[in-house]
């Protein structure tokens, strides 16, 4: 037995050494990356600094959105000079607890109960953190006043991290245009909808990252160097938007909804030459500073994200195509306008059930004659009709610089009745921005332009967004002829009673029934008016649209007077001299 002991010990130590080698191989090779990461996390701290988000400015450099400083509050428990309970009591005194729920805020009893419950939950959570952790987040979204109030207490162990909150000096003005800033899945600020969503990358900038070596207690080592990656603040957006016009448009639209009992409404004002959006409003709206209190259906901008059937406003585009192709001339006379037109099992009638044989193209527009438009479409032909739908930009996005734009695809299969009804704007789905852009092509002499809200992206490398002509749709001569017809429509059509006396306006009313479950609702309509002024050299093209007006279903009695009311304000604001003699 004694003779075998050295051999046994030798084998034991060999096995022991092999186990140690295997274990070292496991830790140093297999687990090396994981251990290296763990070691770094113990002696290296990383701080991420959120950059300032860019401002959004109107054309006169007034900020519609900018950043209000806010602060996150942290505590390093070993350095605190107050007990956890006393610190919690102090925070309850210094912090401003607000209840955003409007129902609760207007009920004193509910407000008191909710505030007490909110403070109780806050105190419980913070106290639990202070007694179980060393580095504790205490509160976020503190105002400058709250931060300064805590700093006057000379408390040790507290630190603040500056963040921001979007501030809207004009409250909810242009909310659909702006969008809002929320949080992504990681809790970082992120723009949603409108400009905030579309230009999120330019607005948000890039974060700064600072790495510092710490001792075993987590304190920074001053003798060691730190590594930093400097970010940069977000860039500002300067808009085409005219602040005064936007205010007047929203005010007038709000009054119009009330006056005509409409369910919702939209107004778009665009420069027909540059495509710059001078004003854009949709109601009902929401407050982007408290977006979470509103139904999510209100976030999308109806001007770009909802489709509708344009009704008679679409007639000017079909007429433009026929005039351009010279299949219809101003002196021609409609040979089917004396009676309703039967197409299969359907009968096409005029809106007022009045008929007059031999109407000219101008008279067809003046009287908004559906039968006359069937005649125009037949002259144009099915293939050319579809070709001009594409040329005017329907079935495709306008590429406006706003998030959530849609475009309803055009039908793949068209029947005879489809062509006939589309000629007067029924059975075809468009967005408001598509209609404004298409009519702008008449106003500017024939060019389809790309609409834009932003004029400049301002930063270290300021970028000016130049006007873009997508294509020529009609010739200047055709545009001029059609403009004269639209002037006649505005001055002698069903909305003539509300036309301006000082300015010559080119425009067209529209009244479209609303499709519901495969048929048209006999009582609900979308009333609209689209046009531009002054007719000879337009400064703007504008669409006014009201959904389900109650005082009258007709665009001539609701949308048209609102359009002319706004047009006069806009012309005066733009210092446009009267173009017609006053009597």
MITI-327890 format. One line per 10 residues: number of its first residue (from 1); for each residue x, y, z of C-alpha. Coordinates in pm, 1 decimal. Layout:
BEGIN
NUM) X Y Z  ...
This chain:
BEGIN
1) 0.0 0.0 0.0  283.5 235.4 90.6  458.0 147.6 -234.0  151.3 261.6 -437.7  103.1 592.2 -249.5  348.1 799.6 -463.3  182.5 667.1 -777.8  -163.0 752.8 -638.8  -55.3 1103.0 -541.2  102.4 1158.6 -881.0
11) -219.1 1057.1 -1056.1  -424.1 1273.7 -819.1  -215.7 1583.4 -892.1  -222.3 1511.5 -1266.0  -603.9 1493.8 -1259.1  -616.4 1806.2 -1040.3  -390.2 1998.2 -1280.3  -604.4 1884.5 -1576.0  -919.3 2005.5 -1399.8  -755.4 2341.8 -1328.6
21) -644.1 2373.1 -1693.5  -993.2 2286.6 -1817.6  -1145.3 2535.5 -1575.1  -900.3 2808.0 -1678.0  -972.8 2732.2 -2043.7  -1345.4 2764.8 -1970.3  -1310.4 3103.0 -1796.6  -1036.5 3254.0 -2016.0  -1151.2 3129.4 -2358.3  -1513.1 3023.3 -2357.2
31) -1637.0 3283.9 -2105.0  -1380.9 3554.1 -2181.3  -1615.4 3789.6 -2365.8  -1886.6 3760.9 -2102.3  -1639.4 3821.0 -1818.3  -1483.0 4113.5 -2001.4  -1825.3 4272.8 -2041.4  -1904.9 4210.3 -1674.3  -1574.7 4363.2 -1565.5  -1635.6 4668.4 -1778.5
41) -1982.3 4714.8 -1632.8  -1831.2 4710.7 -1283.1  -1559.7 4970.2 -1337.2  -1694.7 5166.1 -1634.7  -2005.0 5386.9 -1632.0  -2171.3 5514.7 -1946.8  -2384.7 5826.9 -1964.7  -2604.0 5907.6 -2262.8  -2696.0 6272.3 -2317.3  -3010.5 6337.7 -2520.6
51) -2955.8 6612.4 -2780.0  -3182.5 6914.2 -2816.0  -3459.1 6839.2 -3061.8  -3491.2 7088.8 -3346.5  -3750.5 7366.0 -3346.3  -4032.2 7400.1 -3598.9  -4066.9 7759.5 -3723.2  -4325.4 7940.2 -3934.0  -4223.8 8143.4 -4240.2  -4169.1 8450.4 -4017.7
61) -3939.4 8250.2 -3782.8  -4196.9 8219.1 -3503.9  -4161.0 7885.4 -3319.2  -4462.5 7657.8 -3339.7  -4268.9 7396.8 -3142.3  -3956.7 7420.2 -2929.0  -3804.9 7249.6 -2624.6  -3890.5 7332.0 -2267.2  -3619.3 7212.4 -2020.4  -3729.3 6923.7 -1800.7
71) -3532.4 6718.0 -1550.3  -3499.1 6364.1 -1418.7  -3417.0 6329.6 -1049.0  -3184.2 6058.1 -914.6  -3050.0 5970.1 -570.7  -2723.6 5798.2 -471.2  -2840.1 5647.5 -140.5  -2497.6 5617.8 37.5  -2449.8 5996.4 5.7  -2796.5 6103.3 121.5
81) -2811.5 6325.1 431.6  -3180.3 6248.6 486.1  -3351.5 5925.8 580.2  -3557.8 5764.2 300.2  -3885.3 5855.1 472.6  -3787.5 6221.3 521.8  -3674.3 6245.7 157.7  -4007.4 6105.0 37.5  -4195.9 6353.5 257.3  -3990.8 6638.9 113.5
91) -4055.3 6527.1 -245.5  -4430.1 6517.6 -177.2  -4407.4 6883.8 -71.1  -4182.8 7007.1 -351.4  -4316.2 6824.4 -657.8  -4620.9 6941.8 -849.8  -4849.3 6641.1 -898.5  -5087.9 6705.3 -1188.5  -5386.7 6508.0 -1310.9  -5428.3 6532.0 -1688.2
101) -5762.9 6355.0 -1709.2  -6008.5 6637.4 -1800.7  -6303.3 6452.2 -1644.5  -6123.9 6419.4 -1311.8  -5973.2 6769.7 -1326.7  -6318.3 6932.0 -1344.5  -6459.0 6738.6 -1047.9  -6312.6 6872.3 -717.6  -6402.0 6559.5 -518.8  -6256.0 6320.2 -777.5
111) -5951.5 6544.4 -819.9  -5875.4 6538.9 -445.1  -5915.4 6161.1 -424.2  -5706.4 6098.0 -735.5  -5426.8 6330.0 -618.0  -5411.3 6157.6 -278.8  -5399.3 5816.0 -444.8  -5129.5 5931.3 -690.0  -4910.6 6063.6 -408.3  -4961.0 5745.7 -207.2
121) -4848.2 5526.7 -497.6  -4550.1 5755.7 -563.1  -4440.0 5746.5 -195.7  -4464.7 5366.8 -177.2  -4261.3 5308.2 -492.4  -3987.2 5559.2 -407.1  -3951.9 5437.8 -49.2  -3914.9 5079.9 -168.8  -3641.5 5181.3 -414.2  -3451.9 5385.3 -153.7
131) -3437.5 5091.1 86.4  -3330.3 4828.2 -168.4  -3098.4 5004.1 -415.9  -2801.4 5239.3 -415.1  -2869.0 5434.9 -737.0  -3235.8 5528.0 -751.6  -3445.7 5717.8 -1011.5  -3688.3 5928.2 -807.1  -3892.6 6134.4 -1051.7  -3897.8 6252.9 -1410.5
141) -4040.2 6540.3 -1610.2  -3960.2 6797.7 -1340.6  -3995.4 7164.5 -1429.5  -3717.4 7418.3 -1376.0  -3912.0 7556.7 -1078.2  -3932.3 7212.2 -914.9  -3559.4 7155.0 -972.0  -3466.1 7492.2 -819.1  -3694.7 7429.8 -520.7  -3512.5 7104.7 -441.8
151) -3172.1 7264.3 -492.4  -3245.3 7528.4 -226.9  -3275.8 7248.5 30.7  -2900.5 7172.7 -5.7  -2961.2 6800.2 -12.8  -2668.1 6566.4 -67.7  -2685.1 6259.0 -286.6  -2930.7 6406.0 -538.9  -2851.1 6466.4 -904.8  -3044.5 6592.3 -1205.2
161) -3033.0 6494.4 -1571.4  -3163.1 6751.1 -1816.3  -3413.1 6635.1 -2078.0  -3678.4 6823.8 -2271.9  -4048.3 6845.0 -2328.3  -4201.3 6979.7 -2648.2  -4366.3 7316.0 -2589.9  -4636.0 7462.3 -2814.4  -4670.9 7841.0 -2770.7  -4972.3 7843.3 -3005.4
171) -5138.2 7553.8 -2820.3  -5310.1 7312.5 -3061.6  -5269.5 7529.1 -3373.4  -5158.9 7321.5 -3676.1  -5162.3 7004.1 -3463.9  -5221.5 6769.9 -3758.3  -4940.1 6936.1 -3946.3  -4694.8 6913.6 -3655.1  -4755.2 6568.1 -3510.2  -4609.4 6499.9 -3165.1
181) -4312.2 6347.4 -2981.6  -4372.4 6025.6 -2790.7  -4146.9 5735.9 -2688.8  -4013.3 5440.8 -2887.3  -3990.9 5085.5 -2747.6  -3670.3 5172.1 -2559.5  -3817.2 5486.3 -2404.1  -3629.2 5729.4 -2629.1  -3801.9 6038.0 -2776.4  -3951.8 5969.6 -3118.6
191) -4164.2 6176.8 -3354.5  -4501.0 6047.9 -3467.1  -4726.4 6178.0 -3745.6  -4697.5 6503.4 -3938.3  -4362.8 6683.0 -3947.6  -4239.0 6527.8 -3622.7  -4273.3 6183.3 -3777.6  -4156.6 6261.3 -4130.6  -3849.4 6463.6 -4024.7  -3774.7 6269.4 -3704.2
201) -3415.5 6192.6 -3804.3  -3332.7 6558.0 -3878.4  -3513.4 6690.8 -3570.8  -3377.9 6448.6 -3310.7  -3002.9 6481.9 -3377.0  -2757.2 6227.8 -3232.5  -2684.5 6138.2 -2869.3  -2357.8 6210.6 -2685.5  -2203.1 5910.3 -2506.2  -1956.6 5953.3 -2216.6
211) -1765.6 5661.3 -2057.0  -1591.0 5705.7 -1717.6  -1382.1 5457.8 -1512.5  -1503.1 5409.5 -1152.7  -1361.2 5259.7 -831.6  -1512.2 4967.7 -641.2  -1768.7 5197.2 -478.4  -1879.3 5341.1 -810.8  -1707.3 5679.1 -766.7  -1534.4 5833.9 -1071.7
221) -1154.5 5795.0 -1084.6  -1021.7 6142.3 -1153.9  -675.5 6011.6 -1250.4  -810.3 5813.4 -1544.0  -921.6 5945.2 -1879.0  -1274.2 5920.5 -2004.7  -1398.0 5843.9 -2353.3  -1668.0 6052.3 -2517.5  -1857.1 6045.8 -2846.2  -2000.0 6389.5 -2909.3
231) -2340.5 6402.8 -3069.7  -2513.2 6699.0 -3225.7  -2842.4 6877.2 -3173.8  -3129.9 6828.4 -3411.7  -3187.4 7062.9 -3702.4  -3468.3 7318.8 -3717.9  -3748.2 7322.2 -3974.3  -3860.9 7648.0 -4133.3  -4201.8 7614.4 -4297.5  -4387.3 7781.5 -4581.2
241) -4669.5 7811.5 -4328.0  -4794.3 8165.5 -4265.8  -4878.2 8188.4 -3894.5  -5141.5 8460.3 -3936.8  -5313.8 8271.4 -4219.7  -5309.1 7948.4 -4021.4  -5476.9 8122.4 -3728.6  -5742.4 8281.2 -3951.4  -5807.6 7954.0 -4134.1  -5856.7 7756.8 -3811.7
251) -6076.1 8026.8 -3661.8  -6295.9 8046.8 -3973.2  -6319.8 7668.1 -4002.6  -6423.6 7638.6 -3639.7  -6695.3 7900.5 -3693.1  -6801.1 7729.0 -4016.8  -6847.9 7391.9 -3849.6  -7067.1 7554.6 -3588.6  -7263.2 7766.0 -3837.9  -7337.1 7481.5 -4080.8
261) -7354.5 7199.1 -3826.8  -7086.5 6998.2 -4005.5  -6932.4 6687.3 -3853.2  -6577.0 6777.4 -3959.1  -6394.7 7008.8 -4195.6  -6071.0 7077.3 -4379.6  -5902.8 7378.2 -4536.8  -5583.2 7366.4 -4743.9  -5411.7 7678.2 -4881.5  -5118.4 7626.2 -5119.3
271) -4892.9 7839.7 -5336.6  -4968.6 7699.0 -5685.3  -4618.9 7777.2 -5819.6  -4394.4 7645.2 -5541.0  -4627.5 7388.7 -5386.1  -4561.9 7551.2 -5048.5  -4837.7 7489.7 -4792.1  -4941.3 7832.4 -4657.6  -5206.6 7693.6 -4423.0  -5361.9 7355.1 -4349.6
281) -5632.6 7288.5 -4093.2  -5853.1 6995.2 -3997.6  -6119.7 6983.0 -3729.0  -6182.9 6817.2 -3491.8  -5822.8 6826.2 -3374.1  -5617.0 6747.1 -3064.0  -5354.8 6900.2 -2834.2  -5007.8 6761.5 -2923.3  -4880.6 6859.5 -2575.0  -5128.5 6609.8 -2424.4
291) -5187.5 6377.9 -2718.4  -5244.9 6076.4 -2491.7  -5574.7 6223.9 -2371.4  -5729.3 6202.9 -2719.8  -5861.9 5920.6 -2931.4  -5588.5 5788.0 -3159.8  -5818.8 5832.5 -3461.9  -5756.1 6208.1 -3434.5  -5380.1 6177.1 -3483.3  -5386.8 6125.8 -3860.0
301) -5418.9 6430.0 -4083.3  -5741.6 6386.9 -4288.1  -5602.2 6608.9 -4566.7  -5346.6 6342.2 -4657.0  -5468.4 6026.1 -4482.0  -5841.7 6010.7 -4570.1  -6004.7 5968.7 -4909.6  -6338.0 6103.3 -5031.4  -6537.8 6135.5 -5351.6  -6478.4 6491.9 -5478.2
311) -6807.1 6543.0 -5661.1  -6841.1 6834.3 -5900.9  -6503.6 6992.2 -5817.3  -6358.2 6705.6 -6023.1  -6534.7 6832.7 -6336.2  -6274.9 7102.4 -6400.3  -6003.3 6837.8 -6433.9  -6199.8 6624.9 -6679.3  -6282.4 6937.2 -6878.7  -5913.2 7032.5 -6875.5
321) -5820.5 6696.2 -7025.2  -6084.9 6728.6 -7300.9  -5973.9 7083.5 -7388.6  -5607.8 6978.3 -7392.7  -5682.7 6692.0 -7632.6  -5895.0 6931.6 -7843.0  -6183.5 6685.1 -7848.2  -6395.9 6959.8 -7691.3  -6375.9 7326.2 -7792.8  -6522.4 7626.7 -7607.0
331) -6769.1 7688.7 -7890.2  -6900.3 7327.7 -7901.5  -7253.3 7238.2 -7794.3  -7360.3 6932.9 -7597.5  -7596.7 6718.1 -7801.1  -7724.2 6502.3 -7509.6  -7787.8 6770.2 -7246.3  -8159.3 6801.8 -7312.2  -8258.3 6498.4 -7103.5  -8128.9 6238.5 -6856.2
341) -7888.0 5977.0 -6992.9  -7952.1 5603.8 -6947.9  -7652.8 5372.3 -6912.8  -7766.4 5014.4 -6865.5  -7991.8 5003.0 -6561.3  -7867.6 5344.3 -6440.8  -7997.0 5692.7 -6521.5  -7770.4 5998.2 -6501.9  -7953.9 6316.1 -6401.1  -7855.0 6674.2 -6328.5
351) -7836.1 6782.0 -5963.7  -8145.8 7004.0 -5997.2  -8324.2 6781.1 -6252.3  -8325.7 7067.2 -6503.1  -8205.0 7013.8 -6860.5  -8105.9 7241.0 -7144.4  -8002.0 7116.7 -7485.1  -7695.5 7260.1 -7659.6  -7500.0 7375.9 -7355.5  -7141.4 7488.3 -7417.5
361) -6848.5 7353.0 -7206.2  -6851.9 7675.9 -7003.4  -7225.8 7645.1 -6938.5  -7176.9 7282.0 -6835.5  -6938.1 7397.0 -6562.2  -7149.4 7700.2 -6465.2  -7458.5 7483.9 -6417.5  -7258.5 7183.4 -6292.0  -7431.4 6963.1 -6547.5  -7368.5 6591.6 -6485.1
371) -7515.1 6490.9 -6820.7  -7288.1 6742.5 -6990.7  -6984.8 6584.8 -6822.0  -7085.5 6242.4 -6954.6  -7078.2 6403.9 -7300.6  -6731.7 6548.6 -7230.1  -6597.2 6213.3 -7107.4  -6729.4 6033.1 -7413.9  -6558.9 6288.4 -7637.0  -6234.8 6234.9 -7445.8
381) -6251.7 5855.5 -7461.7  -6185.5 5594.5 -7194.2  -5810.8 5552.4 -7252.4  -5740.1 5925.5 -7252.5  -5959.9 5970.2 -6947.7  -5748.5 5720.8 -6750.8  -5428.0 5871.1 -6889.4  -5517.8 6213.9 -6753.0  -5618.3 6072.8 -6415.5  -5258.0 5954.0 -6387.6
391) -5119.2 6279.1 -6529.1  -5305.4 6482.3 -6266.5  -5156.4 6257.3 -5996.4  -5447.5 6040.3 -5889.2  -5375.5 5686.5 -5775.7  -5033.0 5796.5 -5648.8  -4897.9 5985.0 -5347.9  -4812.1 6352.5 -5385.3  -4491.0 6301.1 -5178.7  -4584.5 6582.4 -4944.3
401) -4342.1 6589.8 -4650.4  -4587.9 6466.3 -4388.7  -4611.2 6120.8 -4235.6  -4906.8 5890.6 -4306.0  -4996.2 6004.7 -4660.4  -5202.9 5752.8 -4854.8  -5323.4 5723.7 -5212.7  -5621.3 5512.4 -5315.2  -5532.1 5304.2 -5622.0  -5741.6 5359.7 -5930.1
411) -5977.3 5083.5 -6038.2  -5831.1 4808.5 -6255.7  -6155.4 4736.0 -6435.4  -6385.2 5014.9 -6551.1  -6738.0 4981.9 -6686.1  -6929.4 5239.0 -6888.3  -7112.2 5361.9 -6579.3  -6780.5 5394.6 -6393.3  -6644.1 5631.2 -6657.9  -6968.8 5828.7 -6662.4
421) -6992.1 5883.7 -6284.9  -6619.6 5954.2 -6246.1  -6660.4 6236.4 -6499.7  -6855.8 6427.7 -6234.2  -6652.6 6307.2 -5934.2  -6848.7 6010.1 -5801.8  -6708.9 5658.2 -5774.4  -6348.9 5777.6 -5752.5  -6152.3 5818.4 -5427.6  -5902.9 6103.7 -5383.2
431) -5733.6 6287.7 -5097.5  -5771.0 6659.9 -5037.1  -5402.4 6723.3 -5108.3  -5434.3 6542.0 -5442.9  -5723.4 6769.1 -5541.8  -5538.6 7085.0 -5438.0  -5230.8 6982.8 -5635.4  -5434.9 6893.7 -5944.8  -5623.0 7225.1 -5950.1  -5294.3 7408.2 -5884.3
441) -5182.3 7276.1 -6224.0  -5459.7 7484.4 -6381.5  -5373.2 7787.4 -6169.2  -5001.1 7789.1 -6252.7  -5035.1 7734.8 -6626.2  -5023.6 7355.3 -6652.1  -4751.5 7215.8 -6421.2  -4810.0 6947.4 -6160.3  -4596.6 7051.0 -5859.9  -4490.9 6858.2 -5552.7
451) -4646.9 7002.3 -5235.1  -4416.7 7082.2 -4943.6  -4465.2 7205.4 -4588.2  -4095.5 7263.5 -4511.3  -3902.1 7536.4 -4691.8  -3565.7 7494.6 -4514.7  -3393.7 7241.7 -4289.3  -3164.0 7460.6 -4077.5  -2844.3 7342.6 -3909.3  -2471.2 7327.6 -3975.6
461) -2556.5 7246.5 -4335.9  -2878.2 7435.7 -4406.8  -3079.9 7279.2 -4686.5  -3337.5 7471.8 -4889.3  -3607.6 7250.2 -5040.8  -3651.4 7378.7 -5393.3  -3988.6 7374.9 -5571.3  -4029.2 7065.9 -5785.1  -4229.4 7034.3 -6105.1  -4329.2 6670.1 -6147.8
471) -4453.3 6708.1 -6506.8  -4652.3 6927.6 -6740.0  -5015.2 6818.0 -6759.1  -5178.2 7079.6 -6983.6  -5057.0 7368.3 -7198.7  -5069.6 7729.1 -7073.5  -5335.9 7808.5 -7334.1  -5557.0 7525.4 -7209.4  -5506.7 7642.5 -6850.0  -5604.3 7996.2 -6948.7
481) -5922.0 7878.7 -7126.1  -6024.8 7663.3 -6833.3  -5950.4 7944.0 -6586.9  -6198.1 8166.4 -6774.2  -6458.5 7889.3 -6747.7  -6393.7 7858.4 -6373.6  -6428.6 8235.8 -6334.5  -6768.2 8211.6 -6504.9  -6858.8 7922.1 -6276.9  -6771.8 8126.1 -5965.9
491) -6950.3 8440.5 -6085.7  -7259.5 8286.9 -6247.5  -7291.7 7940.1 -6093.9  -7499.1 7830.4 -5798.5  -7256.8 8001.7 -5556.7  -7266.7 8339.1 -5734.3  -7449.8 8499.7 -5442.0  -7138.4 8471.2 -5225.5  -6872.2 8564.6 -5484.4  -6626.1 8845.9 -5411.3
501) -6696.3 9186.2 -5565.9  -6337.6 9316.4 -5546.7  -6146.2 9017.5 -5686.4  -6180.6 8782.7 -5980.3  -6189.1 8423.3 -5855.9  -6171.2 8095.4 -6046.3  -6354.1 7818.2 -5864.9  -6597.8 7530.2 -5860.3  -6842.1 7392.2 -5604.9  -6878.9 7026.7 -5521.9
511) -7145.5 6818.7 -5349.8  -7083.1 6446.2 -5324.1  -7294.3 6180.3 -5160.9  -7115.7 5958.6 -4908.6  -7090.5 5587.4 -4991.7  -7211.6 5362.4 -4707.7  -7213.9 4980.7 -4724.6  -7222.3 4961.6 -5103.1  -7471.4 5242.6 -5165.6  -7494.3 5620.7 -5128.0
521) -7652.5 5772.7 -4820.5  -7940.8 5989.1 -4951.0  -7900.1 6253.8 -4678.9  -7526.9 6275.4 -4596.7  -7296.2 6472.3 -4823.4  -6947.6 6618.3 -4846.0  -6970.3 6982.1 -4949.4  -6665.3 7150.0 -5099.2  -6535.5 7443.5 -5297.3  -6199.2 7461.9 -5470.1
531) -6048.9 7756.3 -5652.0  -5772.1 8012.4 -5682.0  -5732.3 8389.4 -5674.0  -5668.5 8629.7 -5829.1  -5766.0 8438.0 -6140.2  -5515.0 8608.7 -6373.4  -5210.9 8554.6 -6147.9  -5304.3 8329.9 -5854.5  -5141.8 8382.8 -5515.0  -5304.0 8073.4 -5368.7
541) -5518.9 7773.1 -5445.9  -5757.6 7666.3 -5169.8  -5990.1 7378.6 -5090.6  -6265.9 7405.4 -4828.8  -6440.5 7081.8 -4740.7  -6723.3 7017.3 -4492.6  -6843.9 6670.8 -4402.1  -7217.7 6621.7 -4342.2  -7330.6 6985.1 -4307.9  -7675.3 7001.4 -4148.8
551) -7805.9 7342.3 -4260.9  -7781.2 7246.6 -4628.8  -7630.6 6951.9 -4818.2  -7505.2 7173.9 -5101.6  -7149.8 7301.4 -5139.2  -7283.2 7625.6 -5284.5  -7461.4 7706.2 -4957.3  -7196.6 7592.0 -4706.1  -6840.9 7537.0 -4833.1  -6855.6 7816.3 -5094.9
561) -6943.9 8105.6 -4858.8  -6675.0 7985.3 -4617.5  -6423.9 7972.6 -4906.2  -6501.8 8327.3 -5020.5  -6495.1 8456.0 -4662.9  -6147.7 8312.0 -4618.0  -6029.1 8413.7 -4965.5  -6097.1 8780.9 -4895.1  -5901.0 8760.0 -4567.7  -5609.9 8590.0 -4742.3
571) -5599.1 8840.6 -5029.7  -5599.7 9133.1 -4788.8  -5331.4 8967.0 -4575.6  -5114.6 8914.2 -4884.4  -5164.3 9280.9 -4984.2  -5321.2 9187.4 -5317.4  -5490.4 9493.1 -5473.1  -5851.2 9450.7 -5594.5  -5873.1 9318.1 -5949.2  -6232.8 9425.9 -6018.8
581) -6377.6 9777.4 -6020.3  -6608.1 9851.9 -5727.4  -6945.5 10010.5 -5789.2
